[in-house]
Every structure is written in C-alpha cells, then in structure tokens.
Amino acid sequence: QVQLVESGGGLVQPGGSLRLSCAASGGFSSFVFMAWYRQAPGKQREQVARISSGGSSFYADSVKGRFTISRDNAKTSIYLQMNSLKREDTAVYYCYARNLQDHWGQGTQVTVSS
C-alpha cells in the first residue's frame, strides 16, 4: 500500500525559503512520476512541479526560477526547495505520485506572511 507523508511546511516571511519533503512508502520504484501540487483557499488545486522516474522536471510558470524539485531514490523521497517565497505561494502543498493509480499525501500548510 502506497503512503505519502509530507513535512516541512510552516510560516515564513516574504522572500524567505522553505524545503518540503515527501517520504514514500510502498511502490516508489513503480511511480511514473511524482509531483507537488498546491491549493490556496477558494482556488483549484494546481501542479507546481513534477519529476519523472528518470529525473526530468517541469515547473509551473509561477514558480519557475524560484522552486526546485528533486528526488532521492535511496530515501524514496522527493523534495521541493522553495526560495524567494511570495504571499501568493500561501497554500496547502500536496505530494502526488502516479503509477497505475493516483496517490496523494495529506498535505502540509505553507504560509507566507510578514
């Protein structure tokens, strides 16, 4: 059974940095790709960044140049390094994995505020 557990969210001032982690148990090697999504209040969930099993990455235009997604196969984990954070980055961030099914983590809150 696949389980995704996020950590690393919190409160940060504008311009600050945070690093999110997603630890996967069960099926990591079967994932075609993994991704980070976010959902702000009153808005639809959107994909922020994704990384393939081969390491190729893709970023939403809104975070390009500020966020970096990475993976550590030995730790069956992915990460999202978020720099130069803006108030509009405030959201619940979700880890996602895809094999034959969709798998979601429980989410971690990121709040950018002074």
Secondary structure, DSSP 8 states (H G I E B T S, - for coil): --EEEEE--EEE-TT--EEEEEEEES-GGG-SEEEEEEE-TTS--EEEEEEETT--EEE-TTTTTTEEEEEEGGGTEEEEEE-S--GGG-EEEEEEEESSSEEE---EEEEE--
